[in-house]
Amino acid sequence: MKGVHFYTAFVLLALTFTFASAFDPSPLQDICVAINDAKTGDAVFVNGLFCKDPKLAAAEDFFFPGLNKPGSTSNQLGSNVTLVDVQKIPGLNTLGISLARIDFAPYGLVPPHTHPRATEILVVVEGTLYVGFVTSDNRLFTKVLYPGDVFVFPISQIHFQFNVGNTDAVSFSGLSSQNPGVILIANAVFGSNPAINPDVLAKAFQLDLNIVKQLQSKFSMGNN
């Protein structure tokens, strides 16, 4: 099993680095460690985040521990995403790459969503996942994945991952942005703040107005 984990991780990283700089701007310096406090005079503003003086950078700026530990799937969806982005590893700033571990309970789901700034490449380590994405012409691409299988979700396309097995599942994803962002479709449509006029949603989705209001109540910011 350790051999499989090493192989899948190697494939993930190798494939991820091939497109890591596809969308985020290419850096103009070796490193640009993100810093929250720019009042020290040792920072410069680059690509949305202030950069620490490179002379003050340390190995800890490029390190994150514990991705071997499963996230809690005790929620309605039965899934947990542990994202390692520039907020977790400041040294990722300007490098155009991030990583995520996704844990699934039996029949757990990562619901339809998009990453507005990143392509995602996913590798299954444990379990069986049914995954897919929908293109702008409403074409659906789906696949059932097993340990060692890899699947790509193009940037901004609506996609999902569903554990179709009766055991836990684990996958890892590489994303081509230091800050890929995520838009959960149901939450964005029915749980926006302020709420979209329910008449608009009732007509758009051809639903009864009361059903729309029920969905808005379910997905409102206070109930997420």
Secondary structure, 3 states (H helix, E strand, C coil): CHHHHHHHHHHHHHHHHHCCCCCCCCCCCCCCCEECCCCCCCEEEECCEEEECHHHCCHHHHCCCCCCCCCCCCCCCCEEEEEECCCCCHHHCCCCCEEEEEEECCCCEEEEEECCCCCEEEEEEECCEEEEEECCCCCEEEEEECCCCEEEECCCCEEEEEECCCCCEEEEEEECCCCCCCEEHHHHHHCCCCCCCHHHHHHHHCCCHHHHHHHHHHHCHHHC
